[in-house]
């Protein structure tokens, strides 16, 4: 009998905040992040909606993971996610119409958010219900925190307000409300998250350093040995006259 896997429930929740932040470390959900982070209130609305969908869809997908056929798992996941997104959208329309109006098309587009579908495929489909729910909660918190941080920075610097409240001074750098300002803040936060998590970019480059080299037609045509020769000298190890 296979040994039962032990879960650290606290780690399942906290990993998505910094170490495996879905936006800053895994670079998922970039489109809604840049689109709705022009104001802190928008960020909270999108983050809470996505978190609810993450937790609920992860729970259902995990509970049904043994009965969903492998060939139709992606359509099944999307159907489950779409059902929860529809419920959340109806609730937001009924009780928070201003948030629904500000989020616009990006609220129903949660259905195809890479974060939600990615956690369903990579985690919920392989783990029990409780850890899957906690994983969804942690990823949702990380997503919400990133949106709130980006939204606060862009709103304060670009509009001189925070949650709609006027701040002292007349700081209004309009570019922060535009796409270039969004990409700038996004890049700075990615650099900060990398520094905090201690992650370093891999030294190896080229085909030999790519995990898909075995399936890549270019790597097969060129040959892995030839690809290795294009690497920096300090990333090659001579063994029997060949770079490995």
N, C-alpha and C positions, 0 to 999 in steps of 0.2 A: 504493500500500500504506500502510495506517495505521501511524503511528509507534508503536512499542512503548512502553508506559507503563513508566516507571522507578519503582521502589519503594525507599523508605528503610526497610529492615527494622527498624532500631532504633526508628524512629518508630512503626512499626506495633505494636511491643510496648509502648512507653512511653505512647502516647496514651491508653490506657484507664486508666492509674493515677490521673491527676488531670484533665488537660485534657478528656478525653471519658469520665470515669469513668461506668460504666453506671448506678450507683445515685445518685451525688451530683450529676452533671451532666445525664445523660439521664433520670434518675428512672425507671428500669426495675427490675423485680424488687423492688418495695417490700414486697410481702406476705411473701415468705420472709425478707427482710432484717429486718423488724420481728419476725417470728415466732421465728426461731432465734437471734437475737443476744442472748439472755439470758445466754449463757455463751460464753467464748472457745473452748472445745473444740467446741461446736456450730458456731460460725462457721467454724472450720478445716475441719470435716467437710463442711459444705455447700459451702464455697468450692472445695475440692479436687475434689469430685464435679462441680460445675458447670463447672469449668475443663476437666476431662477430656472432658466431653460437648461443650463449646464447641469445643475443638481438633479432636476426632474428627469431629463433625458438620460443621463448617466445611470440613474436608478433603474429605469425601465429597461434600457438596453442591457444592463448587467443582469437583471432578473430573467431576461429572455435570451441570454447569450447562447444557451445550449439548444434552443429550439429554432433559432433563426438560421435558415440554410446559408451556407457560406457564399453561394453564388448570388444571392439577393440581399446580402447584408447591408450594402451601401444604400440601395433604395429603401430598405426597411428602416435604417437609421434616419434617413432624411424624412421619412413619413412620420416617425415618432417625434423628431425634433420639430417638424412643421406643426404638429398638433399642439405642442406646448407653446410655440411661438404665437400661434393663433389665439390661444387662451390669454397669454400675456398681453398681446396687442389689444384684445377686447377689453381687458381690465384697465389698461392705460388710457384707452379712448374714453372709457366711462368715468374714471376717477382722476385722471391727470391729462386732460385734453391739451393743455399748453405744452407738455412734454411730448405728447404724440405729434403735435404740429411742428415742434422744433426738430425732432429726430427724423420726421418725414419717412422717406423710403427705407432708411437704414434700420428702422425697427423691424419690419417684416423680413428684411434681408438677413436677419440673425439666422434664418434657416440655413443659409449657405456660409455662415461664419466658419472660417477654418479652425478656430479654437474649439468650437463645439463638436464639429464632425471629427476633428483630429483626436480629441479626448475619447470620443465614442469608439473610434477604431483602435487607438493605441492602448487605452486603459480599460474602459468600461466593458468592452467585449471580452476581456481576459481576466477580470477580477470580480470578487463578490460585490454585493449591493452596497454595503456600508462604506468600504474603502472607495468605491467608485463615486458615491455621493460626496465624500470628503474631498476627493480629488477635484470634483467639479466645483465644490465650494471654494477650495484653495485657488484654483485657476480663475474663478470668478472674482475673488477678492483681489488677486493680482491684476486682472484686467481692469477692474473698477479703480484701483489705486493708481494705475498708470494713466487712465483716462482723466481722473480727477487732478493728478499732478500736471499733466499736459494742459488740461482745460484751464486750470488756475493760472499757470504761467502765461498762457496765450491771452486769457481774458484780462489779467492784471496789466501786462505790458502793452497789449494791443488796444484795450478799451478803457483802461483806468478804473475798472470795476471788478467786484468779486461776488458771485452769486447775485449779480444785478445791483449791488450796493456800491455807490460812488465812493472811491478812495481819495484821501487827501492828495493834492497835487494834480498836475495836468499831464500825466504820462500816458500818451496814446501813440504807440508805435504801430501804425496800421499794418505793417508787413507781417506782424505776428498773427494776425487774423487771416492772412492769405496763405495759400499752399506753401510758398517758400519758407515762411516763418514756421509753419507746422513741421516741415521736414527738418528745419534747423533744430527745433526743440526736441523732435524725435531722435535725431542723431546724438544730441548731447545726453539725453536720458539713456540711450543704449550704451554710450561710452561709460556713463556713471554706473549703470547696472553691471557692466563687464568688470569694472574696477572693484565694485563691492563683492561680487561673486568670485573674483579671483580667476576668472576664465581668461586664457590666453589663446590667440589665434594659432592654428597649427603651423609648424614650420614647413612641412612638406607641401609642395604645390605640384600641379601637373597631374597627369593621368595616374601615376603611381600613388599619389596621396589621396585619390578619390575613392570613396567606398563603392562606387558603381563601376569601377574600372573593369571588373570581371564581366559585366554585361554591356559595356560600351563598345560599339562597333569601331570607333576611332582608336580606342586603346588596343583592340584586337588587331586592327590593321597595322598600327604603328609598332606594336609589340611593347610589352611592359618594360623590357630591358631598355629599349630606346627611350621610352618615356622617363625612365629613371635617370637617364643621362642628362635630361634637361633640368634636373633638380639642382639646387645650390650644393656646393661641395660638402658643406657641413652636415647636410641631411642624407648623404650617401655613406654607405658602409661597404668597403671593399671586402669581398669574400670570394676567393678563387678567381679573381680577375673580373668579377661581375658586380654591378651595383645592385644591392638588395635593399 
